[in-house]
Amino acid sequence: MTVKKQYNSFQELLESSDLPVLVDFNATWCGPCKMMGPVLDQVSAFLKNRLLIVKIDTDKYPGLASRYHIHSLPTLILFKNGQPVERMEGILQAKPLIQHLQTFL
């Protein structure tokens, strides 16, 4: 389930979350990014109440893409306590992604 919220800044989003935040850096024109949509839906359903998933369109927020050195799409970065703790690039399958993320939760 997708929930839209507004924040004054990306940092506010990270700092206000009681849960770890998985950020999906993507773009609307990116085919592999679209393939990750259903995967992230599965991850969200399995890890509900343990993880917040946020999508960031790198075309709309190039400053964030630059700040986190996003050079390939999709790129997932897991943040805990406002800090990046893990980075994954490319298309991932739901089950191994869930298993990997659980080691950080």
N, C-alpha and C positions, 0 to 999 in steps of 0.2 A: 504494500500500500504506500502510495506517495503522499506526503504531506508537504505543502508549500508554506514556508515561513519567511519572514523578512528580517534581516539583520542589518545593522548599520555598517558592519564590516565583517570580513571573513574571520578576522581574529576574534571578534565578538562571538561569532558562531562557535568557534573552537573552544573559547573560554567559558561559554555559558552552558555547554553540554556536560551533563553528568556521565554520559556514556562516551566510549571511544568513538571517533568519527572516521568513517571510511570515505575518502573523497575520490570520486570518479572524475578525473580530468578527461574531457571528451570534446567532440565537435559534432555539429549536426551533419556535416558532410562525410564523416568518418564511418565507413562500413563496419569495421571491427567494433567500433564503439556501440553501434546499434545492436550488434550481436551480444554485447555484454548486458544489455537491458534485462532480458529474461534471466540471465545468470544472477544479476544483482537482486532481482525480485526474489529468487530462491534463497539467496543468502539472507536477505532481509526477513523473509518468513521464518527461516530456521533460527536466526540469531536475534529475533525480536526481543526487545527490552534489554539487549546486551550490546547493541551496536546501532549507531546512527549512520545512514548512508546519504551522502550529499553529492549531487552532480554539479560540476562546474564546466560551463562551456568556455573553452579556451579562446574562442574567437571574441566572446563578449568580455572576458576578463584576462586579457593578455598580460597584464601586470602580475597576476597570480601565477600564470603559467611560467613567466620568466623567473619569479621569485623562487618557485619550487623546481626550476630546471626541467620543465616538461618538454621533452624533445621528441617523444613518440606517443601516439595515442592508440588505444586508451592507456592511461597510467592511473593506477590506484595508489593512494598514500593513506596509511592509517595513522591517525593522530591520537595520542593519549595525553591528557592534561595540557592540551594546546600545542604539543610538540610532535613532529613526525617520528614514528618509530619503525615503520616498515614501508617499503615501496615495491610495487609490482607493475610490470609493463606487459602489454599485449593481451591477447584473448586468453581467458582462464575458464576452466570448468567449475561448476558450482561446488561439487563435493570436495575436490582438493583445496579450493579457495576457502571453504568453510573450515576445513581441518586446519589449514595454515593460520587463519585468523583466530581460531580458538586458542592457539598458543599464546596470543597477546591479550586475551580477554580475562 
